Amino acid sequence: MRNIGDKDLQKTSTYIVPCFLLVELVIMAGTVLLAYYFEYTDTFPVHVQGFFCFDKRFSKPFPGPEDDSKAPPVLVYSLVTAIPTVTILIGEVTTFFVKAEGAQEKTIVTADCCYFNPLLRRIVRFLGVYSFGLFATTIFANAGQVVTGNQTPHFLSACRPNYTALGCQSPMQYITERRACTGNPYVIVSARKSFPSKDAALSIYSAVYTVMYVTLVYRTKGTRLTKPTLCLTLLSLAVMVGVVRVTEYRNHWADVLAGYLTGGAIAAFLVTCVINNFQQTESPLPRMPPQRPEPSVGMPLSTLPRVESPLEQLSGPQTPGLLYSEIT
């Protein structure tokens, strides 16, 4: 068997740097900018829906600001950022040092000066795709909230409508006036962003992406309960975020389920279609031709006459020692 040299583990590419700078960074910057405009500006106004007088679906008590929640946005965003990052770093570093030298990806060389290590490439690839999906999930969730304008369960508590001035005589009376609310405008706008639940979408996206990475990359030979325990823990944390949103009257069950569907679909799409289930892009070792099986000791070997077909006669001289010739 021949030794694997440095050239066998290297691959020349003149497109990786221009593609990264002119395509991937531009798409990533546009995604981040769009998510910023949805989250922190009034560029996309929220659709104003009407409501029925004394509607019990929206009459839950006001739970307070988002920071007072048992699962505040700061905690949720920190977990969806830290847990996948640490998991991917541990998995890639461990895999890189444990895997045999011949099974590693090739080092890409650009312009005879820039070397892209396989470990660095995989970490940047997986974390970059994860970051893109995180901002894409935020955009989808914010877009759904802005377009639908569905009210939260505590909408009427935040709105504080003056039923006397509005002339509410029956619960079946529908109010469409934009100035029907007398509460804090900022709280009212937040109470109109319920469908889908953004926290549920981000939590399930992070959990599904990390669970698929752990399932496909981690190899635990010592115990069979490590990966299931870790995966169930991550999924349970994501589910608990949605349960807290419902129990605190910040979202309806339909909002949470829509968030789960949005985040889970984006994570599954990115893993299966964009990064091909975390598999290596290329194997540097050529496939060895199948060897002819040796006859068992003590068994008589009978020789049968070999008849050449017209295709074999036209394919040229055959290689000695091979039973069949490959036709391309």
N, C-alpha and C positions, 0 to 999 in steps of 0.2 A: 504494500500500500504506500502511495506516495505521500509525502508531507505537504501540508497546506502552507503555501507561502503567503507573503503579505499581499501580493497582487491578486491572489485568489479571493482574499477577503475585502477587496476594494472594488468599487464601481464608480466609473466616471459619469458625471451628469452635469450638463450645462444649463439645465432648466430649473433646478431646485431652488436656487436663490432668486431668480426673477419671478418665479411662480409664487414664492413665499412673500416677496416684497410687494409685488404688483397685483396679486389676486387675493391671497389669503388674508394679508393684513388689511387690505382695503375692505373686504367683506366683513372682517371682524370689527373694524372701526365703524363701519356703517351700522352694524348690529348694536354695538354699544351706544352709539349716538341715538339711534331710534329708541332704544330702551330708556335712555335718559330723558328724552322728550316726553315719552309716555308717563314716566314716573314723577318727574319733578317740574314739569311745565304745564301750561294750559293750552298748548298747541292743539291738542285733540280734546275738544269739550265733551263732557259726559252727556249722553242722551238723557233727557228729563222725561221720566214716565209719570203718569198720573197714579192715583190711588183711590180706593174706596174709603168712605167715611167709617171710622172705627174698625178698620180691617184688623182682625186678630192675628193674621200672619205677620204683620209688621208692627205689632204693639208690644213686643218684648221689652223689658227694661234695658236702659242704656248700660252696656258693660264697662264703660270708661274708655280711655285712650288705649291704643294698641300696645303701648309700652307696659300697661298694667295687666296684660294677658299672662296666663301661665306659660304660653309659648309665644313670647314677644318676637317681633320680626328680627331684632338684633340676634337673638339666640338661634332662630331658624336659619338666617342667612349665614351665620358663623358655622353652623353644623354642615350646611350644604356645601360650604366652601372647604372646610378643614378636613372632614371625614374622607371624601373622595381623593383629595390631594395626598394625604398621608397614606391611604391605602394603595394608591397607584405608585407612589415613590417606594414604599416597602416592597411591593410586588415586583417592580421592575429591577430594582437593585439586587434583590435576592435572586431573581431569575437570571440576571446577567452573570453573576458570579458562580451560580450553580450549573448553568447550562454548559455543555461541551463547546470547545472552540469552533468545531466545524459546523455546529448548529446555529451559530450566531448569524444575524443579518450582516450584509456587507457594509463596509464604511464607504460613504459617498465622498468622492473627491471632486472639487470644483476649482477649475483654473489652476490646478497643480499647487494650490496653497491652502485651500480651505477643506478641512476634514470634518465630517459630521459623524460622530461616534454613534453606533447603533443604540446604545443606552440613552444618550441624549435625544436622539431622534424619536425613539418610542415614547419617552416621557413627554416631550414637547407635543407629539402627535396626540396622545391620549388626553393630556390635560388641555391642549388647545381645543380639541373637539368638545371636551366636556364644558369648557368655558363658553364656547359658541352656543352649545345647547342650553346652557343656563340662561344666557341673555335671550335666546330665541323663546324659551319658555316664558320668560318675563314679558316679552313682547306679545305673545299669543294671549296670555292671561290678561294683560292690560287692555289689549285690543277688544277682547270679549267683554270686559267690564265697561269700556267706553261706548261700545256699539249698543249693547243691550240696556245698560242703565238699570239693571234689576236692583231692587231695594233689599237691604239687609233685614233680618228679623226685628231689629231695634230701630227701624227707619222712622216710625211715627214718634218715638221717644226723642230722637235727634231732631226731627222736623219741627215738632211742637206746633201743629197747625191750630189756627183759631177757628174751631168748628162753628162758633156763632157767626163770625164774620163771613164764613164760607157758606152758611146756610145749610149745614148738614142736618137733615131731618130724618134720613133713613140710611142704614148701613149699605144699601145698594146704590147710593149716590156716588158718582165718580167725579173726582176732582182733577182737573187738568191745568189749573192756574199755576204759573211758574212762581208766583209770589205767595203761594199758600203756606210756605214754611216761615217760621219766625225764629228758628234756632240759629246756632253758629253756622255760617256758610261753609266753612271748611269741614265741619263735622257732617253737614248735610251732603256735601259732595262725596265724602268718604262712605256715607251710608248708601249711596247710589251705586257703589262698586262692589257687587256681591257675586256676580256670575262671570267666569268661574272663580273659585278660590285660588288666589295666587300663592299663598303659603302652602296649600295642599299640593298644587302643581309643582312647585319647586322642591318640596320634600320628597314626593314620589319620584320625580325625575332623578334627584340625587341618589335615592335608594335603588332604583332600578338599574341605573348606570353602574353603580358600585357593585351591586349584587351580580350583574352579568360579568363584570370584570373579575370578581373573586371566583366565580364559578368556572370561567374559561381559562384563567391564567394560573391561579393558585393550585399547587400540587401538594396535598397533605397526605403523606403515606403513613404517618404514625397513627392518625385517628381519622375516623370518618365523620365525626360530629363537629369538627371545627368549622368547616365551611357552612353547613346548614345552620349552626348556631349564630354565626356572624351574619349570614344573610337574613335570617328571621329577625334578628335584633334590629337591623337597618330598616327592614320593611315595617316592623312594629313601631319604630319611632316615627316613620312617615305617616302611618295610620293614626297614631296618637295625636299628631298635629291636626289632622282633620277632625278628629273627635273633639278636641279642645275647642276648635273653631265653632262647632255646632253647639256644644254644651254652654258656651259663653254667649250664645245668640249673636255671633258675628257673621255666620254664614248659614245657609240652609243645607240640608243633606244633598240636594241636587247640585248646589254650587261646589261642594267638596268632591262629589263623584265626577263632575265635569273637570275639576282640577286634576284629579287622579288620572282621568283618561288623557288629558292633554299632556301632562308631564311624562306619563308612562309611554305614550305613543312616540313622543320625541326621543326619549332615551332609547327605546327599542329600534327606532329607525336609524339613529346615529351609529349604534353598535353593530347592527347587522348589515347596513347598506353603505355606510361611510368608512368605517374602519374594519369591516370584515371580521367581526367577532374577535378582535384583538389578536389575530393571527399574524405571523411574520409575512412580510411582503414577498420574500424571495428566499430560497434555500441555495447556498453557494455550492453544495456538493452535488455532482451529477448522479443520476440514478444508475445503479449497477445493473447490467443485464442479468436476467434470471439464469442460474446455473442448472445444468442438467443433473437430475438426481442420480446419486450413485446407487448401483444395485446392492441389495442386501446380501450380507455374507451368507453363504450356504445355499442360496437360491440359484437355480439354473438360469442362465441367460440365453434366451433364444433370439436369433437374428432373423428379422423379417425382411424380405426384399423391398427396396424403396423405389417407388414409381414417381418419376418426375412429371409434374403437370405442365401444360403449355405456358402457364404464367411463370413458373420457375425457369423454364428454358429461355424466356424472353427477358428475365430480370438480370441476366449476366452471370458471371462466375460467383459461386457461393463461398462463404467463409468456412474454412475447415473447422470442424468441431461443433458447428451449430446445426441443429435439427431443422429449424425453419428460418426462412429469410423474411425480413420485413419489407413490405411493399408500400411505397409512399406515392 
